[in-house]
Amino acid sequence: MPAERGGRRETQRPRRAHRAGPARHRGLTRPEADPVPTEDEHNSSLAGSVQRTARGPTLAAMTDVLRRGRASLAFGFFVQGVAFALLVTRIPAMQDRYGVSDGLLPVFLAAVPILAGVGSVTTERLVRRIRPSRLLRWSQPVVLLALLGVGAGDQVAELAVVLGVFGLSVGMLDASMNMLGVSLQRAYGRSIMLSFHAAYSLGGILGASLAWVGAHEELTLWMSYLPVVVVLLPAVLVGSRWYVDGEVEREEAGETKGVAFRLLLPLCLVMTFAYIGDSTVSNWSAKYVKDVLGGSEQLATVPYNVYMVTTLVGRAVGDLGVRRFGAVAVVRLGALVAAGGFVVVAVAPGAWVGMLGFTLLGIGLCVLVPQTFAAAGRLFPGASDAAVARLNIFNYVGFLVGSPLVGALGETWSYRGAMLVPMALVLVTTVYARSFASGGDRYGGGHERPRTVDVGRGSNGL
């Protein structure tokens, strides 16, 4: 009997192995030795996802993980676009609510990007110990709550505190969002960065539209912001469960030591010039059309909307151009188109010709910022988080410099002549275009990477 039972056990083992083999191959069951994933693993790294599926169907599992991560991050970009547009487009209402004078208002407006730069620097240090996905998961709700706080107070001191919180959290949010975007693009092995910024542009259009409705209906800031925050806050908390951190090859000397500012400087200049151009359009387009080109007050509201729409369209299709022609060609073309847009605006005889210039500006400038972040990730593959955080600071530098620069030139010289300054700065981007091709991840133009991705210690096909 013992021998017989032993024999039965001998015959049962191959049978169990035979049943388990095809199931593993089809991905129907998880091997018994695999750990049960915890709730926190929804927010895990790509390497962790590979390890959990190392004995299973890695191709299907990785594709699913990346798709969820990409969709959730795009939604995060979208929400940030909505929140930022709601803040900046209701500045007159904010000024009336808190009694902020015209002399004090520039101080508040300058404080936000300065504190955002501080938040970006802080993020560079925090990501040494905390995943970027976690920083993004908790900074985005803070931004939304700070936005709600702007509409809830009635004292200047309260506004100062709330805007301070908004600025710091926006800096952390922008840095961590682009860190995840860069790492996801590396995992995909093809250009997808522009699609994230397209989602941001779409959110900006929606936010500006909601702000217009609030102003038209004479809603208070609180009533304008409350429904948006009530809808978006739980949505981003749920969506953040699927953020994906891409593993980078950390250098032995440490992450931040792998970033040579001398190599990063050309990208920093491009980022600054791009945002000088962007802030010129956002801050001066309405005044330029009305006072210089002789347009009506209603027509003066159109250029920025045209710019936003063309930015969205350009970013929505821009990744296809990068994959086909390469980042260098797309950046050069974008800089040339943007420079042409500034020339058209400067020499336009009337408002409608000026509209053509602002259309060209949207198409040209829209590719520069996303591709600059992507280039930083390729330039420093072992320290991409630190490179993105440092590069993100120059986003705010351009924003701070652009509007006062054009305003000062317009008052002391002429607004037509002032438009030639951002034109010249954007043209400088063509000189630095080769920086966008550094490293082995040159997407498009015959340089498309194979559909495989190095993740952590292993490699999986996508």
C-alpha positions as semicolon CSV with decimal commas, in nm:
position;residue;x (nm);y (nm);z (nm)
1;M;0,000;0,000;0,000
2;P;0,271;0,257;0,078
3;A;0,439;0,177;-0,250
4;E;0,107;0,207;-0,426
5;R;0,034;0,546;-0,268
6;G;0,385;0,656;-0,356
7;G;0,322;0,546;-0,711
8;R;0,004;0,749;-0,724
9;R;0,189;1,052;-0,603
10;E;0,453;0,990;-0,868
11;T;0,186;0,988;-1,139
12;Q;0,003;1,294;-1,000
13;R;0,303;1,527;-1,000
14;P;0,359;1,522;-1,377
15;R;-0,017;1,569;-1,419
16;R;-0,013;1,888;-1,205
17;A;0,293;2,017;-1,388
18;H;0,120;1,947;-1,719
19;R;-0,188;2,144;-1,613
20;A;0,014;2,436;-1,476
21;G;0,240;2,470;-1,780
22;P;-0,018;2,578;-2,040
23;A;-0,195;2,796;-1,782
24;R;0,126;2,988;-1,719
25;H;0,185;3,023;-2,089
26;R;-0,163;3,167;-2,146
27;G;-0,141;3,391;-1,839
28;L;-0,449;3,232;-1,682
29;T;-0,301;3,160;-1,340
30;R;-0,030;3,305;-1,120
31;P;0,240;3,060;-1,000
32;E;0,177;2,957;-0,641
33;A;0,516;3,093;-0,530
34;D;0,437;3,443;-0,657
35;P;0,352;3,690;-0,380
36;V;0,003;3,835;-0,372
37;P;0,031;4,201;-0,477
38;T;-0,046;4,458;-0,212
39;E;-0,255;4,767;-0,271
40;D;0,056;4,982;-0,288
41;E;0,186;4,784;-0,586
42;H;-0,056;4,972;-0,810
43;N;0,188;5,260;-0,770
44;S;0,502;5,055;-0,818
45;S;0,793;5,076;-1,055
46;L;0,823;4,909;-1,390
47;A;1,092;4,683;-1,249
48;G;0,854;4,562;-0,982
49;S;0,593;4,485;-1,247
50;V;0,844;4,277;-1,439
51;Q;0,945;4,081;-1,131
52;R;0,587;3,990;-1,051
53;T;0,540;3,858;-1,402
54;A;0,886;3,712;-1,456
55;R;0,743;3,358;-1,479
56;G;0,432;3,468;-1,663
57;P;0,337;3,650;-1,986
58;T;0,572;3,948;-1,957
59;L;0,480;4,091;-2,296
60;A;0,107;4,127;-2,223
61;A;0,160;4,228;-1,861
62;M;0,412;4,500;-1,938
63;T;0,202;4,640;-2,221
64;D;-0,097;4,664;-1,989
65;V;0,106;4,830;-1,713
66;L;0,250;5,088;-1,950
67;R;-0,085;5,170;-2,107
68;R;-0,249;5,228;-1,770
69;G;0,049;5,435;-1,658
70;R;0,038;5,646;-1,972
71;A;-0,338;5,709;-1,948
72;S;-0,325;5,802;-1,579
73;L;-0,030;6,037;-1,630
74;A;-0,202;6,205;-1,926
75;F;-0,502;6,266;-1,700
76;G;-0,269;6,421;-1,443
77;F;-0,134;6,661;-1,708
78;F;-0,492;6,744;-1,809
79;V;-0,595;6,826;-1,451
80;Q;-0,291;7,049;-1,405
81;G;-0,384;7,239;-1,722
82;V;-0,735;7,297;-1,590
83;A;-0,616;7,416;-1,248
84;F;-0,349;7,655;-1,377
85;A;-0,581;7,809;-1,636
86;L;-0,851;7,864;-1,374
87;L;-0,603;8,053;-1,159
88;V;-0,437;8,280;-1,416
89;T;-0,753;8,366;-1,612
90;R;-0,938;8,488;-1,301
91;I;-0,664;8,721;-1,178
92;P;-0,887;9,032;-1,215
93;A;-1,155;8,869;-0,999
94;M;-0,889;8,769;-0,746
95;Q;-0,761;9,125;-0,736
96;D;-1,112;9,260;-0,673
97;R;-1,191;9,005;-0,403
98;Y;-0,879;9,069;-0,198
99;G;-0,832;9,437;-0,279
100;V;-0,484;9,384;-0,424
101;S;-0,352;9,706;-0,575
102;D;-0,198;9,728;-0,922
103;G;0,139;9,792;-0,761
104;L;0,118;9,487;-0,535
105;L;-0,023;9,248;-0,795
106;P;0,309;9,191;-0,981
107;V;0,467;9,088;-0,650
108;F;0,208;8,814;-0,603
109;L;0,235;8,704;-0,965
110;A;0,615;8,685;-0,947
111;A;0,609;8,497;-0,615
112;V;0,426;8,198;-0,763
113;P;0,692;8,100;-1,025
114;I;0,973;8,177;-0,780
115;L;0,825;7,942;-0,522
116;A;0,755;7,690;-0,797
117;G;1,127;7,693;-0,871
118;V;1,193;7,621;-0,504
119;G;0,946;7,332;-0,525
120;S;1,129;7,192;-0,827
121;V;1,464;7,206;-0,646
122;T;1,305;7,036;-0,345
123;T;1,168;6,763;-0,569
124;E;1,517;6,687;-0,701
125;R;1,626;6,610;-0,345
126;L;1,313;6,422;-0,244
127;V;1,320;6,179;-0,537
128;R;1,641;6,032;-0,402
129;R;1,426;5,868;-0,133
130;I;1,067;5,894;-0,260
131;R;0,934;5,776;-0,594
132;P;0,825;6,058;-0,829
133;S;0,485;5,890;-0,858
134;R;0,424;5,938;-0,486
135;L;0,525;6,303;-0,500
136;L;0,288;6,354;-0,791
137;R;0,011;6,161;-0,621
138;W;0,007;6,396;-0,321
139;S;0,117;6,726;-0,472
140;Q;-0,169;6,737;-0,722
141;P;-0,444;6,732;-0,455
142;V;-0,257;7,009;-0,272
143;V;-0,264;7,220;-0,590
144;L;-0,639;7,170;-0,623
145;L;-0,702;7,249;-0,258
146;A;-0,484;7,560;-0,284
147;L;-0,690;7,669;-0,585
148;L;-1,004;7,629;-0,375
149;G;-0,835;7,826;-0,098
150;V;-0,782;8,119;-0,336
151;G;-1,158;8,146;-0,367
152;A;-1,232;8,096;0,002
153;G;-1,037;8,377;0,171
154;D;-1,091;8,751;0,197
155;Q;-0,766;8,882;0,348
156;V;-0,447;8,968;0,160
157;A;-0,243;8,766;0,410
158;E;-0,458;8,461;0,338
159;L;-0,405;8,506;-0,034
160;A;-0,029;8,527;0,018
161;V;-0,024;8,200;0,213
162;V;-0,247;8,014;-0,032
163;L;-0,051;8,132;-0,337
164;G;0,270;8,031;-0,160
165;V;0,135;7,679;-0,112
166;F;0,014;7,676;-0,470
167;G;0,355;7,780;-0,603
168;L;0,553;7,524;-0,404
169;S;0,318;7,238;-0,488
170;V;0,304;7,337;-0,857
171;G;0,684;7,318;-0,874
172;M;0,679;6,967;-0,726
173;L;0,390;6,871;-0,952
174;D;0,549;6,995;-1,274
175;A;0,884;6,830;-1,195
176;S;0,740;6,491;-1,092
177;M;0,495;6,482;-1,386
178;N;0,771;6,534;-1,638
179;M;0,997;6,284;-1,459
180;L;0,730;6,017;-1,507
181;G;0,674;6,128;-1,867
182;V;1,044;6,096;-1,950
183;S;1,073;5,753;-1,789
184;L;0,759;5,627;-1,964
185;Q;0,891;5,748;-2,299
186;R;1,212;5,555;-2,231
187;A;1,007;5,244;-2,153
188;Y;0,798;5,281;-2,469
189;G;1,107;5,332;-2,682
190;R;0,936;5,596;-2,896
191;S;0,825;5,957;-2,863
192;I;0,513;6,002;-2,647
193;M;0,611;6,313;-2,449
194;L;0,420;6,553;-2,669
195;S;0,097;6,364;-2,604
196;F;0,122;6,439;-2,231
197;H;0,165;6,809;-2,298
198;A;-0,125;6,793;-2,544
199;A;-0,340;6,676;-2,252
200;Y;-0,213;6,976;-2,055
201;S;-0,313;7,210;-2,340
202;L;-0,656;7,050;-2,357
203;G;-0,697;7,104;-1,983
204;G;-0,588;7,466;-2,025
205;I;-0,854;7,524;-2,290
206;L;-1,120;7,370;-2,067
207;G;-1,003;7,568;-1,763
208;A;-1,006;7,895;-1,956
209;S;-1,354;7,815;-2,087
210;L;-1,481;7,744;-1,735
211;A;-1,324;8,069;-1,616
212;W;-1,505;8,256;-1,894
213;V;-1,835;8,102;-1,787
214;G;-1,769;8,202;-1,426
215;A;-1,686;8,558;-1,526
216;H;-1,984;8,582;-1,763
217;E;-2,225;8,457;-1,497
218;E;-2,056;8,679;-1,236
219;L;-1,982;8,383;-1,011
220;T;-1,756;8,428;-0,712
221;L;-1,419;8,258;-0,718
222;W;-1,544;8,008;-0,460
223;M;-1,843;7,911;-0,676
224;S;-1,624;7,888;-0,986
225;Y;-1,362;7,665;-0,825
226;L;-1,568;7,443;-0,594
227;P;-1,742;7,224;-0,860
228;V;-1,413;7,173;-1,045
229;V;-1,225;7,066;-0,733
230;V;-1,510;6,839;-0,617
231;V;-1,498;6,654;-0,950
232;L;-1,123;6,646;-1,013
233;L;-0,986;6,579;-0,663
234;P;-1,126;6,226;-0,620
235;A;-1,057;6,155;-0,988
236;V;-0,684;6,227;-0,956
237;L;-0,659;6,026;-0,634
238;V;-0,809;5,724;-0,809
239;G;-0,609;5,775;-1,127
240;S;-0,283;5,806;-0,934
241;R;-0,304;5,438;-0,838
242;W;-0,178;5,352;-1,187
243;Y;0,118;5,590;-1,209
244;V;0,431;5,404;-1,321
245;D;0,786;5,483;-1,219
246;G;1,041;5,384;-1,481
247;E;1,365;5,245;-1,346
248;V;1,675;5,435;-1,459
249;E;2,028;5,304;-1,456
250;R;2,161;5,491;-1,152
251;E;2,524;5,588;-1,173
252;E;2,750;5,458;-0,903
253;A;2,865;5,807;-0,818
254;G;2,510;5,906;-0,730
255;E;2,224;6,048;-0,929
256;T;2,291;6,421;-0,900
257;K;2,664;6,383;-0,970
258;G;2,569;6,240;-1,309
259;V;2,421;6,576;-1,422
260;A;2,685;6,806;-1,568
261;F;2,534;7,153;-1,588
262;R;2,763;7,238;-1,878
263;L;2,587;6,970;-2,085
264;L;2,242;7,063;-1,955
265;L;2,288;7,438;-2,017
266;P;2,183;7,438;-2,387
267;L;1,854;7,271;-2,293
268;C;1,807;7,519;-2,008
269;L;1,844;7,806;-2,254
270;V;1,598;7,648;-2,496
271;M;1,347;7,604;-2,212
272;T;1,390;7,968;-2,108
273;F;1,352;8,100;-2,464
274;A;1,044;7,885;-2,526
275;Y;0,870;8,021;-2,216
276;I;0,969;8,378;-2,300
277;G;0,785;8,325;-2,628
278;D;0,491;8,160;-2,454
279;S;0,456;8,433;-2,190
280;T;0,475;8,699;-2,463
281;V;0,166;8,551;-2,626
282;S;-0,026;8,490;-2,304
283;N;0,045;8,832;-2,152
284;W;0,061;9,067;-2,451
285;S;-0,143;8,923;-2,738
286;A;-0,471;9,089;-2,635
287;K;-0,312;9,431;-2,580
288;Y;-0,113;9,401;-2,903
289;V;-0,418;9,324;-3,119
290;K;-0,624;9,602;-2,963
291;D;-0,371;9,884;-2,925
292;V;-0,122;9,813;-3,204
293;L;-0,324;9,635;-3,472
294;G;-0,647;9,828;-3,411
295;G;-0,871;9,530;-3,333
296;S;-1,187;9,547;-3,125
297;E;-1,197;9,446;-2,760
298;Q;-1,384;9,129;-2,853
299;L;-1,132;9,043;-3,125
300;A;-0,848;9,099;-2,879
301;T;-0,960;8,789;-2,685
302;V;-0,918;8,565;-2,992
303;P;-0,536;8,542;-3,036
304;Y;-0,469;8,355;-2,715
305;N;-0,752;8,112;-2,787
306;V;-0,610;8,055;-3,136
307;Y;-0,267;8,001;-2,984
308;M;-0,401;7,746;-2,733
309;V;-0,591;7,550;-2,997
310;T;-0,296;7,534;-3,237
311;T;-0,071;7,433;-2,947
312;L;-0,307;7,145;-2,872
313;V;-0,319;7,036;-3,237
314;G;0,057;7,059;-3,279
315;R;0,125;6,852;-2,969
316;A;-0,140;6,596;-3,058
317;V;0,037;6,511;-3,385
318;G;0,391;6,609;-3,287
319;D;0,498;6,266;-3,162
320;L;0,434;6,125;-3,509
321;G;0,670;6,384;-3,653
322;V;0,941;6,300;-3,398
323;R;0,913;5,929;-3,474
324;R;0,931;5,991;-3,847
325;F;1,189;6,269;-3,875
326;G;1,365;6,274;-3,538
327;A;1,367;6,522;-3,251
328;V;1,637;6,746;-3,404
329;A;1,439;6,810;-3,722
330;V;1,114;6,873;-3,534
331;V;1,276;7,117;-3,291
332;R;1,447;7,308;-3,571
333;L;1,128;7,329;-3,772
334;G;0,930;7,437;-3,466
335;A;1,180;7,714;-3,387
336;L;1,173;7,839;-3,747
337;V;0,792;7,839;-3,760
338;A;0,772;8,021;-3,424
339;A;1,025;8,281;-3,538
340;G;0,821;8,330;-3,855
341;G;0,513;8,378;-3,640
342;F;0,679;8,659;-3,444
343;V;0,785;8,826;-3,773
344;V;0,427;8,812;-3,905
345;V;0,296;8,959;-3,578
346;A;0,557;9,236;-3,585
347;V;0,484;9,350;-3,943
348;A;0,109;9,272;-3,954
349;P;-0,091;9,561;-4,104
350;G;-0,409;9,456;-3,926
351;A;-0,564;9,225;-3,669
352;W;-0,644;8,935;-3,903
353;V;-0,289;8,911;-4,036
354;G;-0,177;8,919;-3,673
355;M;-0,401;8,617;-3,611
356;L;-0,199;8,426;-3,869
357;G;0,116;8,509;-3,676
358;F;-0,028;8,383;-3,347
359;T;-0,140;8,066;-3,525
360;L;0,217;8,004;-3,642
361;L;0,343;8,072;-3,289
362;G;0,118;7,800;-3,146
363;I;0,231;7,546;-3,405
364;G;0,600;7,628;-3,361
365;L;0,641;7,679;-2,988
366;C;0,430;7,379;-2,886
367;V;0,703;7,121;-2,959
368;L;0,995;7,289;-2,781
369;V;0,916;7,233;-2,411
370;P;0,812;6,864;-2,429
371;Q;1,111;6,778;-2,646
372;T;1,346;6,964;-2,412
373;F;1,236;6,746;-2,119
374;A;1,270;6,435;-2,335
375;A;1,619;6,539;-2,446
376;A;1,729;6,584;-2,084
377;G;1,620;6,227;-2,013
378;R;1,822;6,097;-2,307
379;L;2,123;6,310;-2,223
380;F;2,138;6,180;-1,863
381;P;1,983;5,830;-1,867
382;G;2,134;5,752;-1,528
383;A;2,011;6,074;-1,366
384;S;1,704;6,177;-1,562
385;D;1,501;6,274;-1,252
386;A;1,765;6,522;-1,139
387;A;1,807;6,658;-1,492
388;V;1,432;6,711;-1,535
389;A;1,400;6,883;-1,195
390;R;1,684;7,124;-1,274
391;L;1,557;7,190;-1,625
392;N;1,208;7,258;-1,491
393;I;1,341;7,560;-1,299
394;F;1,407;7,739;-1,629
395;N;1,039;7,702;-1,713
396;Y;0,975;7,961;-1,442
397;V;1,278;8,170;-1,535
398;G;1,135;8,218;-1,883
399;F;0,794;8,300;-1,741
400;L;0,943;8,561;-1,507
401;V;1,162;8,722;-1,773
402;G;0,930;8,716;-2,074
403;S;0,643;8,938;-1,971
404;P;0,847;9,223;-1,810
405;L;1,098;9,214;-2,097
406;V;0,839;9,265;-2,370
407;G;0,651;9,521;-2,160
408;A;0,960;9,729;-2,094
409;L;1,067;9,721;-2,460
410;G;0,716;9,807;-2,571
411;E;0,698;10,113;-2,347
412;T;1,048;10,244;-2,417
413;W;1,073;10,144;-2,786
414;S;0,770;9,992;-2,962
415;Y;0,561;9,680;-2,924
416;R;0,628;9,583;-3,283
417;G;1,000;9,599;-3,220
418;A;0,956;9,414;-2,890
419;M;0,820;9,113;-3,080
420;L;1,153;9,074;-3,258
421;V;1,335;8,999;-2,931
422;P;1,156;8,668;-2,852
423;M;1,187;8,594;-3,224
424;A;1,566;8,618;-3,201
425;L;1,577;8,411;-2,883
426;V;1,365;8,136;-3,036
427;L;1,594;8,129;-3,340
428;V;1,888;8,056;-3,108
429;T;1,717;7,722;-3,044
430;T;1,825;7,608;-3,390
431;V;2,188;7,644;-3,279
432;Y;2,130;7,408;-2,986
433;A;1,916;7,160;-3,180
434;R;2,193;6,897;-3,182
435;S;2,153;6,865;-2,805
436;F;1,819;6,696;-2,872
437;A;1,990;6,400;-3,039
438;S;2,233;6,303;-2,763
439;G;2,233;5,945;-2,638
440;G;2,103;5,637;-2,811
441;D;1,733;5,714;-2,791
442;R;1,695;5,909;-3,114
443;Y;1,334;5,851;-3,208
444;G;1,232;5,862;-3,571
445;G;1,419;5,936;-3,887
446;G;1,543;5,581;-3,917
447;H;1,654;5,578;-3,555
448;E;1,342;5,425;-3,399
449;R;1,443;5,192;-3,120
450;P;1,345;4,826;-3,142
451;R;1,025;4,749;-2,959
452;T;1,208;4,627;-2,653
453;V;1,272;4,804;-2,329
454;D;1,532;4,769;-2,060
455;V;1,351;4,777;-1,730
456;G;1,541;4,738;-1,407
457;R;1,758;4,431;-1,441
458;G;1,560;4,266;-1,716
459;S;1,425;4,337;-2,061
460;N;1,076;4,289;-2,201
461;G;0,934;4,329;-2,545
462;L;0,644;4,571;-2,588
